Amino acid sequence: MSITAQLTDSVKLPNGAELVNGFAFEGRGDAARRALFHNGHELEVYDLYEVFSGERAPAVVFPVPWTGWDRGVDSVSPDATFAVFSGQRAVRAVGSDGKQLWEYRHGCWGPELGHPHTGDEQEVCRGLEHGSCRVSDDGRLVWAHVVHGADEYDWQEYWVVLDARDGHELARLPLGSAASGSHHVSHPDGLHMGLCIGMGQDGILLHWARWDGKSLTSWDVNEGLDRILMDVHNGLEGFLTVEHDGADLRLHALDGAVLAEGEPESGDDENPAGWDHCGGFVDTETIIASTVDSEEEPDRARHWILDARTLRVRGGISYPTGPIASYARPLGDGTWLTYDTRNGTLDRWTTATP
């Protein structure tokens, strides 16, 4: 079955590919979607709906504290009054005026034996490894994936919960990971946070936790699995994952129990189909996902609409402009984004009304 897409908005946005390919979104559904762009030594924050309404200037701009550090996943408070940066040796909160609000020091993500730091905070050590951070949806907490230890033979990764007011540590969870990178997904219930840790060829680790103001309750949903945390949606208790190699999508209860599983319909023995790592909830009823790597093999890429509760494929998406060589990034409000590299436009779509 073919499902026709309808273009609702289109805007020229040279760096719009970040919104489709990466972790540049915060907020969801009917709430304003904060779009985070790194532009040189600045972090620009846009209201996505205002961008589609014609506003081209960022709502707020934060200076990046470490000019040579371009890794880590950063976050902005819900009211956009401060940003939290995931650095190589610290998590730092910065106000929109550029002033440091607080700093939480941790070990170095790029340690080398016998390599002392010079004391220059702008020094960037070798290595691509990094952590991530996320401000809670109520703005009261900062969740951060960090490392503590002096060198590569004496370190331990942790998931820490920080007070957003002053950065002091409220709780920490030791992790059995050796990360290449990570990202957070905030649950729309406002209580739970998910952490997905990529370890390169060693696979993926997935954790959930809840801070009740007194204690940290955590659990992992790994058990030998190798799954990437994709999305959650308000109104649904579960979350969506994709197998690392794209073999299937799964809908999980918050405790990790599998509620539904969906395999790609296209492909053959010679060219088996696989799900991309980008996709999620268009709304409470539907999920969008794509087969084949849309960036690497655009001629074979295709977007699909699935039932959000059963993961049954409802049909492939037909775009009026022809096949789209882009990932699909759902907004949770009934629409999704693609990026057209040919003319530099960020496009917003919905399913056409019969």
Long-range contacts (C-beta under 8 A, 24 or more apart in sequence): 1-314, 1-315, 1-316, 2-315, 2-316, 2-317, 2-318, 3-305, 3-314, 3-315, 3-316, 3-317, 3-318, 3-351, 3-352, 4-317, 4-318, 4-320, 4-351, 4-352, 5-317, 5-318, 5-319, 5-320, 5-349, 5-350, 5-351, 5-352, 6-320, 6-349, 6-350, 6-351, 6-352, 6-353, 7-320, 7-321, 7-347, 7-348, 7-349, 8-335, 8-348, 8-349, 8-350, 9-52, 9-347, 9-348, 10-345, 10-346, 10-347, 10-348, 11-51, 11-52, 11-345, 11-346, 12-343, 12-344, 12-345, 12-346, 13-51, 13-344, 13-345, 13-346, 14-344, 15-39, 16-339, 16-344, 16-345, 16-346, 17-339, 17-341, 19-48, 19-329, 19-337, 19-339, 19-346, 20-278, 20-326, 20-327, 20-328, 20-329, 20-337, 20-338, 20-339, 20-346, 21-278, 21-295, 21-327, 21-339, 23-73, 23-132, 23-183, 25-329, 26-75, 26-76, 26-78, 26-134, 26-135, 26-186, 27-78, 28-188, 28-233, 28-234, 28-331, 28-332, 29-188, 29-233, 29-234, 29-331, 29-332, 29-333, 30-333, 33-331, 34-76, 34-80, 36-74, 36-75, 36-76, 38-64, 38-70, 41-67, 43-74, 43-76, 43-83, 43-85, 45-76, 45-80, 45-83, 48-331, 51-346, 52-348, 60-96, 61-96, 62-94, 62-95, 62-96, 62-98, 63-94, 63-98, 65-92, 65-94, 65-100, 65-121, 66-121, 66-122, 66-124, 67-122, 68-122, 68-123, 68-124, 69-124, 71-128, 71-130, 71-181, 72-130, 72-131, 72-132, 72-133, 73-130, 73-131, 73-132, 73-133, 73-134, 73-181, 73-182, 73-183, 73-184, 74-133, 75-133, 75-134, 75-135, 75-142, 75-184, 76-135, 77-135, 77-139, 77-164, 78-135, 78-137, 78-138, 78-139, 79-139, 82-164, 84-133, 84-135, 84-142, 84-144, 84-164, 85-133, 86-130, 86-131, 86-132, 86-133, 86-144, 86-145, 88-124, 88-125, 88-130, 89-117, 89-121, 91-133, 91-142, 91-144, 91-146, 91-162, 91-167, 93-142, 93-164, 93-167, 101-167, 102-166, 102-167, 103-167, 104-144, 104-146, 104-160, 104-162, 104-167, 104-169, 106-146, 106-147, 106-148, 106-158, 107-146, 107-147, 107-148, 107-149, 107-150, 107-155, 108-147, 109-147, 111-149, 111-150, 111-151, 111-152, 111-155, 112-151, 112-152, 113-151, 113-152, 113-153, 114-151, 115-151, 128-180, 128-181, 129-179, 129-180, 129-181, 130-179, 130-180, 130-181, 130-182, 131-157, 131-179, 131-181, 131-182, 132-181, 132-182, 132-183, 132-184, 132-195, 133-184, 134-184, 134-186, 134-193, 135-164, 136-164, 136-186, 136-190, 136-193, 137-186, 137-188, 137-190, 138-190, 139-164, 140-164, 140-165, 141-170, 141-211, 142-167, 143-184, 143-193, 143-195, 143-209, 145-175, 145-179, 145-182, 145-184, 145-195, 145-197, 157-197, 159-195, 159-207, 159-209, 159-218, 161-209, 161-211, 161-216, 170-211, 170-216, 171-211, 171-215, 171-216, 172-216, 173-207, 173-209, 173-216, 173-218, 175-205, 175-207, 176-205, 177-205, 178-202, 183-229, 185-229, 185-231, 185-232, 185-239, 186-232, 187-232, 187-239, 187-254, 188-232, 188-233, 188-234, 188-235, 192-254, 194-229, 194-232, 194-239, 195-229, 196-228, 196-229, 198-228, 203-244, 204-228, 204-244, 206-241, 208-254, 208-256, 219-255, 219-256, 220-256, 221-252, 221-255, 221-256, 223-256, 228-277, 230-277, 230-278, 230-279, 230-280, 231-279, 231-280, 231-281, 231-330, 232-281, 233-280, 233-281, 233-283, 233-284, 233-308, 233-332, 234-284, 234-332, 235-284, 236-281, 236-284, 236-308, 236-309, 240-279, 240-280, 240-281, 240-287, 242-275, 242-276, 242-277, 242-279, 242-289, 243-275, 245-274, 246-273, 246-274, 246-275, 246-276, 246-277, 246-291, 247-274, 247-275, 248-275, 249-275, 249-279, 249-287, 249-289, 249-306, 249-311, 250-311, 251-308, 251-309, 251-311, 259-309, 260-309, 260-310, 260-311, 261-311, 262-289, 262-306, 262-310, 262-311, 262-312, 262-313, 264-291, 264-304, 264-313, 265-304, 265-313, 266-291, 266-302, 267-291, 271-300, 276-301, 276-327, 278-327, 278-328, 278-329, 279-327, 279-328, 279-330, 280-329, 280-330, 280-332, 281-308, 281-330, 281-332, 282-330, 282-331, 282-332, 282-334, 282-335, 282-336, 283-308, 283-332, 283-333, 283-334, 284-308, 285-309, 286-314, 286-351, 287-311, 287-330, 288-317, 288-328, 288-330, 288-336, 289-328, 290-327, 290-328, 294-325, 294-326, 294-327, 294-328, 295-325, 295-326, 295-327, 298-323, 298-325, 298-326, 299-323, 299-325, 301-325, 301-326, 303-328, 305-351, 317-351, 319-349
